[in-house]
Amino acid sequence: MTEDGIRHRHRLRWWVLGLVAVVAVLAVAGPFVYIHFIEGPAPAKLTLPGGARNAGTPSASSTAGGSGTSAGTIAGTWNVGTGSVAGYRVDEVLIGQHTTAVGRTTEVSGSVTISGSTVTEGDFTVNMASVTSDQSQRDAQFDGRIMDVAKYPTATLRLSTPIALGRVPVIGSTVHYSATGKLTMHGVTRSVVFLVAAQRLAGSIDVQADLQIQFAAWDIANPSVGGFVSTADSGTLEVLLHLTRGSANAPVSAGSGSASNG
């Protein structure tokens, strides 16, 4: 081989190596730039107004605290009203870069019944077909192969055990309880135990809860998309309910499809 030929091969090799290096940098830098500068940070977790500690704090007190005003009565029916939100939070890895996927909806309906100082009933429905995130591609996956909202358009949570409130919380106080219920989602019903934080206001009650969801337990397809986006095998169902004695949110109609009991 001539000297010119050898030089040409060396230049070609360096071009190839340089191209590989550029592709490698873009593979890492591209998702980093997208996540941190284009997509932006994920929405903060749902919390009670006023920065109260949320239900995910197991060490929180289960009795009412704070100064507040007189307890009064809280017996009766409390409706899910405007300001209520439900959704999901799932950790994602986008080509080596960690991010958080969050989808939410305000289409939540239901009510809570309190007799004396005991929550005797609680029934809530979420319109899963209305859950959206900041990415249309993610929403398409959620509506289709993951949750199949055409077949299972709603999710429901019904309390299966009464919740003893103890002494009636005073207005302005935040209390924490353990709750047990039946969660029906994606056509599957499972028993769930979760922590609840409740904040009593003048004329309303705000309730916040996080439920840890193992996708396989509800026959939900893992949200991972090939080698492009990968997720853990679980996520968080986030709920913030604004309960009022007044106007209720429009009822979310029950979806079709039979549930298999777990």
Protein Blocks (a to p, Z undefined) as FASTA:
>chain_A
ZZklmmmmmmmmmmmmmmmmmmmmmmmmmmmmmmmmmnopaddddddehhiacfklmkbc
fbdedjbpcfbjaedcddddehiacdddddddeehiacddddddfbdcdddddehjacfb
dcddddfklgccfbfklmmmmmmmmnommlmmbccdddfbdcdebjaddehiacdddddd
dddeehiacdddddddddddehiacddddddddfklnopacfbgcjlbccdfbdcddddd
dddfbdcdddddddehidddZZ
